Amino acid sequence: MASLMQAKTKYGDFTTTLNNMIKGNIEPNEFQLTKIKKEAIKIAHDEPVEAYLLLGMVACVENDEENMHKHHKNAISLRSDFDTNGLYAISLLNSDLFSDAYDRAHVAYGLCGEDVYDLILILDVLISCCYYLDYEEELDSHLKSWKKVKNEDHPMPFSEDNSDNLEKMFECLDARIASCPDEIEKIDPEMVALAESLVEGVELYED
C-alpha cells in the first residue's frame, strides 16, 4: 500500500509540498499554507488522521513546536502506521529534536514494509539523525541499507568537519535556555569561549 505522500490525491500533493518546505527545498508560501490548513479543517470530520498530519506538518513549517507535537500525536493516537510515525519523525528532525526523531523514525522503519520509496524516505531521516547524534555504528548500518536499496551511496550533504553540527546544537540550546531562563544555571564564561572556539574551528591548544 502506498504511503500518504505517494497517494495520487491532493492530500498526497500537500504532504509532498510540506515535506519540501520543511527540508528547505522550496520556500514556505503563506498562501499555500493557509490553503492547506483550510483543507485540513474541511476534511477533519471524515479523514481526521490526514487532517492532523497536514496540520502537524504546517506547524513544523511555521516553527510552532507545541502544535506540531499536538497534531502529530493526535494522528498517531487514531492510527499508528508508517505515515503517522514517519511524517512525525520528519517534523521532529527538522525541529532539531534529533533523539526523538530517531526513536520515531525507528518505529516508522519497522512499519514501512518493502516499498522502496518509503524505505528511502525513512532511511534518509535515520541517517540524518545518526549523524547529528554521533551514532557511528547505527549511521554505518543505515548507510549500508541505503546503498542496498538505492544501489548508490547516500549523498551525505553534511560538512566534513563537525563545526556546523556543533553550531546547530548550540543554537538549539540557546533557544531552550531562552524559553526557561530560571531553570538554567549561569554558564561559565570559559566554557562559552571554549564552545565558540569549537564552532569557529579555532585551534584550542597551542605549544
C-alpha positions as CSV (number, residue, x, y, z in Angstrom):
1,M,0.0,0.0,0.0
2,A,1.4,3.4,-1.0
3,S,2.2,5.9,1.7
4,L,0.3,9.1,2.0
5,M,3.0,11.1,0.1
6,Q,2.7,8.7,-2.8
7,A,-1.1,8.8,-2.9
8,K,-2.4,10.3,-6.2
9,T,-4.6,12.8,-4.4
10,K,-4.4,16.4,-3.4
11,Y,-3.6,15.2,0.2
12,G,-0.6,13.4,-1.3
13,D,0.4,16.6,-3.1
14,F,0.0,18.6,0.1
15,T,2.3,16.3,2.1
16,T,4.9,16.4,-0.6
17,T,4.8,20.2,-0.7
18,L,5.0,20.5,3.1
19,N,7.9,18.0,3.2
20,N,9.8,20.1,0.6
21,M,9.1,23.2,2.7
22,I,10.3,21.5,5.9
23,K,13.5,20.3,4.2
24,G,14.1,23.7,2.6
25,N,13.8,22.5,-0.9
26,I,11.1,25.2,-1.6
27,E,10.4,28.5,0.2
28,P,7.4,28.4,2.6
29,N,4.4,30.1,1.0
30,E,1.9,31.7,3.3
31,F,-0.9,31.4,0.7
32,Q,-0.2,27.7,0.2
33,L,0.0,27.1,4.0
34,T,-3.4,28.8,4.6
35,K,-4.9,26.8,1.8
36,I,-3.6,23.5,3.3
37,K,-4.9,24.5,6.8
38,K,-8.4,25.2,5.4
39,E,-8.4,21.9,3.5
40,A,-7.3,20.0,6.7
41,I,-10.1,21.6,8.6
42,K,-12.6,20.7,5.9
43,I,-11.6,17.0,5.9
44,A,-11.2,16.7,9.7
45,H,-14.6,15.0,10.2
46,D,-14.2,12.3,7.6
47,E,-10.4,12.0,7.5
48,P,-9.1,13.1,10.9
49,V,-5.8,11.3,10.6
50,E,-4.9,13.0,7.3
51,A,-6.1,16.4,8.7
52,Y,-3.9,16.1,11.8
53,L,-0.9,15.1,9.7
54,L,-1.3,18.1,7.4
55,L,-1.8,20.5,10.4
56,G,1.3,18.9,12.2
57,M,3.5,19.5,9.1
58,V,2.2,23.0,8.7
59,A,3.0,23.7,12.3
60,C,6.5,22.4,11.7
61,V,7.0,24.8,8.7
62,E,5.7,27.7,10.9
63,N,8.1,26.7,13.7
64,D,5.2,26.1,16.0
65,E,6.6,23.3,18.1
66,E,3.7,23.0,20.5
67,N,1.1,22.5,17.8
68,M,3.5,20.3,15.8
69,H,3.6,17.8,18.6
70,K,-0.1,18.0,19.4
71,H,-1.3,17.4,15.8
72,H,1.1,14.6,15.1
73,K,0.4,12.8,18.4
74,N,-3.4,13.1,17.7
75,A,-2.8,11.4,14.3
76,I,-0.8,8.6,15.9
77,S,-3.5,8.1,18.6
78,L,-6.0,7.4,15.9
79,R,-3.8,5.3,13.6
80,S,-0.2,4.3,14.2
81,D,1.3,3.4,10.9
82,F,4.2,4.3,8.6
83,D,2.6,7.6,7.5
84,T,1.8,8.9,11.0
85,N,5.1,7.9,12.5
86,G,7.3,8.7,9.5
87,L,5.8,12.2,9.0
88,Y,6.2,12.9,12.7
89,A,9.8,11.9,12.5
90,I,10.4,14.3,9.7
91,S,8.8,17.2,11.7
92,L,10.9,16.2,14.8
93,L,14.1,16.1,12.8
94,N,13.5,19.5,11.2
95,S,12.7,20.9,14.7
96,D,16.2,19.8,15.8
97,L,14.7,17.2,18.1
98,F,17.2,14.6,16.9
99,S,16.8,11.9,19.6
100,D,13.0,12.0,19.4
101,A,13.2,11.9,15.6
102,Y,15.5,8.9,15.7
103,D,13.2,7.0,18.0
104,R,10.1,7.8,16.0
105,A,11.8,7.0,12.7
106,H,12.8,3.6,14.0
107,V,9.1,2.9,14.7
108,A,8.2,4.0,11.1
109,Y,11.1,1.9,9.8
110,G,9.5,-1.2,11.3
111,L,6.2,-0.4,9.7
112,C,7.3,0.6,6.2
113,G,7.4,-2.9,4.6
114,E,9.2,-3.3,1.3
115,D,8.1,-0.2,-0.6
116,V,11.3,1.4,-2.0
117,Y,10.0,5.0,-1.8
118,D,9.1,4.6,1.9
119,L,12.4,2.9,2.7
120,I,14.4,5.7,1.1
121,L,12.4,8.3,2.9
122,I,12.8,6.9,6.4
123,L,16.4,5.8,5.9
124,D,17.2,9.4,5.0
125,V,15.7,10.5,8.3
126,L,17.6,7.9,10.2
127,I,20.9,8.7,8.5
128,S,20.4,12.4,9.4
129,C,19.6,11.7,13.0
130,C,22.5,9.3,13.4
131,Y,24.9,12.0,12.0
132,Y,23.7,14.7,14.4
133,L,23.6,12.3,17.4
134,D,27.0,10.9,16.5
135,Y,25.7,7.4,16.4
136,E,28.6,6.0,14.4
137,E,27.6,2.3,14.3
138,E,24.0,3.0,13.5
139,L,25.0,5.5,10.8
140,D,27.2,2.9,9.1
141,S,24.4,0.3,9.2
142,H,21.8,2.7,7.7
143,L,24.2,3.9,5.1
144,K,24.7,0.3,4.0
145,S,20.9,-0.2,3.9
146,W,20.5,2.9,1.8
147,K,23.1,1.6,-0.7
148,K,21.4,-1.7,-0.8
149,V,18.0,-0.1,-1.7
150,K,19.3,2.7,-4.0
151,N,22.3,0.9,-5.4
152,E,24.3,4.1,-4.8
153,D,26.0,5.9,-1.8
154,H,23.9,8.3,0.3
155,P,24.8,11.9,-0.8
156,M,25.6,12.8,2.8
157,P,25.0,16.6,2.5
158,F,26.9,17.3,5.7
159,S,30.0,19.2,6.5
160,E,33.2,17.2,6.7
161,D,34.1,18.8,10.0
162,N,31.8,19.0,13.0
163,S,31.6,22.8,13.3
164,D,28.2,23.1,11.5
165,N,26.8,20.3,13.7
166,L,28.0,22.0,16.9
167,E,26.7,25.4,15.8
168,K,23.2,23.9,15.2
169,M,23.3,22.2,18.6
170,F,24.3,25.4,20.4
171,E,21.5,27.3,18.6
172,C,19.1,24.7,19.8
173,L,20.4,25.0,23.4
174,D,20.2,28.8,23.2
175,A,16.5,28.6,22.3
176,R,15.8,26.2,25.1
177,I,17.7,28.4,27.6
178,A,15.7,31.4,26.5
179,S,12.4,29.6,27.0
180,C,13.2,28.7,30.6
181,P,15.9,31.0,32.0
182,D,15.1,30.4,35.7
183,E,15.8,26.7,35.3
184,I,19.2,27.1,33.8
185,E,22.3,27.8,35.9
186,K,24.6,30.5,34.6
187,I,27.2,29.1,32.2
188,D,30.9,29.5,33.0
189,P,32.2,32.2,30.5
190,E,35.3,30.0,29.9
191,M,33.0,27.2,28.8
192,V,31.2,29.6,26.4
193,A,34.6,30.6,24.9
194,L,35.6,27.0,24.5
195,A,32.3,26.2,22.7
196,E,32.7,29.2,20.4
197,S,36.2,28.1,19.6
198,L,34.9,24.7,18.6
199,V,32.3,26.2,16.3
200,E,34.8,28.5,14.7
201,G,37.3,25.7,14.2
202,V,40.0,27.6,16.2
203,E,42.9,25.6,17.4
204,L,42.3,25.1,21.2
205,Y,45.8,24.0,22.3
206,E,49.0,25.7,21.3
207,D,52.6,24.8,22.2
